[in-house]
Amino acid sequence: MGLLTFGLNLTLDGCVDHQEGIADDETHAFFTRLMDEGGAMLWGRVTYEMMESYWPSVARGEVDAPAAMRDWAVMLEAKPKYVVSSTRTEFPWTNSHHVGGDLRASVQQLKDATPDGVLLGSGKLATALDRLDLIDEYRFLVQPRIAGHGPTLYQSGLPSTRRLELLSATPLRNGALAVHYRRARD
């Protein structure tokens, strides 16, 4: 059984607006390595549509992009992508698959079928999956910024505090901090 790892950029005040992060080569290299370590991606529909609107054109070379961004896009193109949605079932981007039905059972089945693990990259979906105790690890890139606005991580709340064990903390040259936590199971 693979692990479900929640990976995301966030500011010091918890803002997860993708426009608030530093989008440099080092950041893209970090997320490319993270994606390479896993067997599949898992998103909600909104995140999928945001990603689908830009990254396939970068992978095809239709957008002028630095090498680190192109590497991310090419790898993402090939990676299996699973999308949780109750409103959409067709996902034409290469290697994209719909996840429907019972959320707990569907995501557990995906974890069981993906020994290299699944990388989750959607904040609202993460809240739902954390409420179901399905997230095993957290890989955050904490940006050296205070946004002063939302959306924020877990803004709709969790039923209880999640205790985490720090596995690593690595500073990047751009001032961001890459942190890796495992869910502490009591």
PyMOL commands that set and color helices and strands:
alter all, ss='L'
color gray80, all
select helices_A, chain A and resi 18-20+25-37+45-52+55-59+67-78+103-113+123-131
alter helices_A, ss='H'
color red, helices_A
select strands_A, chain A and resi 4-11+40-44+81-84+96-99+118-120+137-143+164-171+177-183
alter strands_A, ss='S'
color yellow, strands_A
deselect
rebuild
show_as cartoon
